Amino acid sequence: MGPIKAVALGYFRMFNFSGRSRRAEFWWFSLWQIAIGAGVGGWAGAQLARMAEADPAFARSLQDPVAAEAYFRTLIAGYELPILVGYLLLIVLPNLSLTVRRLHDTDRSGWRIFMPSLVGLVSGFGGGILMGASAASGSAGGAMVSMAVTIVPVLIASIWFFVWLCLPGTHGPNRFGGDPIKNRKEVEPSHPAFAAPVMGARRDRSDEARKAAARDYYKRHVLPSIQRPEGA
C-alpha cells in the first residue's frame, strides 16, 4: 500500500472503528500527520520570525508569556469553532479509528488504546501519594522514588503500546474481520510452543492432512506386516 492510498483510507474510514488496518496504512498516515504538523509549525514560526524582525516591540512582547498568550487569543478570535472542528476531523478522529483498527489487525481489542493513559493515571496517583509522604518526612530519596513511580510505568506502557502497533497482523481472518492483506505470507514460529491456535477452515484442513498422513503410514508400514503370510 502506497502513501496516497493510505492517507485516503485514513480519512475515508475515520468514522469506522471496526475491521482491520495493516501496518502500511497506519504508518503512512502517521507520517502524513507528522509532515502536516511540521509544515504548519514551520510556516507559523517563519511568519512570527518575519514579524518579529520587522517590529522589535512585537518581538519583545512575545517574550512575555501573558502578552504572547493574549496575542494568540486575539489572532484566533472568532475562529475557535472551525479550528476545533478541523482538528477533530483532520487529526483526532482519523488517528483514533486507525489505531483501533491497527490493534484489531493484531487480534487485540481496540479498548487497549486506553492502556497507556490508564497506566499514567495509576502511576501519577501513586507517585503523588509518595511525593506527599516524602515531602512530609523531608526525604530526598522518597522524592526520587515517587518520580520513578510516576515516569517509569508510563514509559514502559508507551513502549509496549508502540510494539503492538508495529506487530504484523494475524494471518487470515480473526475475530475483528478478514485479513486486509491478500495472500499474506505466514511467518513460521521459532518454536511450536509459540504457534498461534489454528481455527476454522485452516484447522479442518490441518486435521484432514494429519488423518491422510496417518492412513498413508498405516497402508505402507502396518498393513503389509499384518497381511504377510505366517512363516513367510
N, C-alpha and C positions, 0 to 999 in steps of 0.2 A: 504494500500500500504506500503510495506516494504522499507528499505533504499536502498537496491541494485537496485530494480526496479525503484525507484525514481531517483537515480543518473544516471542510464542507460537512462531513458526517458529524463532527463535534457540535456544530450549530444546528444542523438539521434534526439531531436527536437530543437536543438539550432538555426536552421535557420527558424523555424516555429513561426511566430508572430500572427497566427490566432488560433482559437479554445480556449479551456479552460484547466486549470490545477487546480487540487484540492489542498487543504491545505497541505496534507501529502506530495505530490510531491514537493511543494515549500520548505517546512521547512526541509525535509530530505536533499534536495540538498543544502540548505543554511548551514546546519550543516556540510555537507561534505566539502564545501568550507572553512568553518572556521577551520575545522580539518586539512585540507591540508595546509592552511596558517600558522597555529600554528606549524605544523610539520616542514615545510620548515624553518620558522623563528627560531624554536628551534635548528634545525640542524646547520643552519648558525651561530647562536650565540655560539653554542658549539665549532664549528670549530675555530671561531675567538678567543674564550677564550683559547683554547688549543694553538693556535699560539702565542697569547699574553703572555701566561705563559712561553712558550719556548724561546721567544725573547722579552726581556724588551724594547728594542729600538722600536720594532714594536708596542708594547702596548702604548708607549709614542706618537708614530706618529698618532695613532688613536684618540688621544685626541685633535689633531689639525684638525678642520673641513676641511681645504683646503687639507691637506695631506690625510685625510681619503677619501675625495671625489676623489682625484687623484688615490688612491689605488683601489677603487671600479671601477672606469672607466677603469683602466688597467686590472682589473680582468675580466670584461665582454667584453673587446675589441674584436671585430670580431664576437661576439655572439649577438649583439643588435637585428638584424632582427629575428633570431629564438626565442629569448626571447619575443619579441613583439608579434610575431605570436602565440606563445604558450600561452601568457597571454590573447590574444583576444579569442582564441578558447577554452581555459580551464576555463576562469573566466568571461570575459566580455559578450560575445555573449550568452552563456547559461543562465547567470543570467538575462540579459536584456529580452530575449524572454520569459523566465519562469515568470518573473514579469509581463509582458504584459498579458500573458495567465491567471495568477492568478487574475489580475484585471478583465479580461473578465469573469472569473468564478463568480465574484460578480456583473456581469452586468454593469461594468464600462468600459469606453473607455481606451484603452492602452495608449492613449496620456496623461493620468493623471500621468504617470510615471515621467513626467517633472514638476509636480506641486511643489515639494519641491525646485527644482533648480530655478524655476521662482520666487517663494516667496523669495528665498535667494538673487536673483539679485535685485528684487524690494526693499527689506528691506536694502540690502547693499548700494544701490544707495541713498535711503532716509537717512540712517544712516550717509553716507559720507557727504551729504549736511548739516545735523545737526551738524556733527563734525566740519566741516569747519566754520559754523556760530558760534558755541560755542568757537572755537579757536580764531576767530576774536574778539569776545566780552569778552574773558577771563573768561567765566562762567564755573565753575567746574560742576555745576548741568546739564548744557547743554551737557557736555561730557558723563555723566551718562545716560541721556535720549537717546542720539544717540547710545550708546552701547546697551541699551534696545531695541531700534527700530531695530537694526541690528540682535540681537540674538533671542529675544522672538518670532517673527513671524516664523523664521526658526525652532525653537524648536517645536512650535505648529504644523507647517506643517509636520514635520517629525513624530511626534506622530500620527497625523491624518492619514498619509500615512501608518504607521505601523498598525494602526487599520484596515484600508482597507484590508491589506494583511492577517489579522487574521480572517476576517469575513468568514462565511460559504458561499459556492456557492449557487446560486439560484436553487430552486427545479425545475427539469425538464429543457427542452431546453430554451435558451434565445437567444438574437439577435446575439450572437457570436458562437453558436453551441450547440450541445447536452450536456446533463448532463454527466460529467466524472464519476459520481458515480451511479451505477445501483441501483434502489430501494432506493434512498436517502430518509431518513425519513424527512418529512416536519415538521418544528417546528411551532407550533401554536403561533400566535402573542398574546402579552399580552392584546391587545385591538383591536377590529375590525378596528379601525381607522388606525392601523399600518400594516394591512394586505396588501400584495402585490397584484397588479391587476391580475385577472385571465385571461389568454389568451388562444387562440387556442382550442384544444380538451377539455382541462380541463374546460374552460368556457362553452362549449357546454354541457358537462355532468352536470355541475352545473345548467345550465338553465333547462335541462330536469328533473333533480331531483326536482327543485322548482315547475315546472309545474305538475309533478306527485303528489307532496305533496298537491298542490292546488286542483287538481282533486279529490284526495282521501278525502280531507276535505269536498269538495262540496258534494260528494256522501254520506258521513257519517252524516253530520250535516245539510246541507242546503236542499238537495233534499228530505229527508224524511219529513221535515216540509212543503214543497211545495206540495207533493203528499198526505199528510194527508187529509182525507175527511173533509169537512166543518162540524163543530159541533161535531167532534169526540173528 
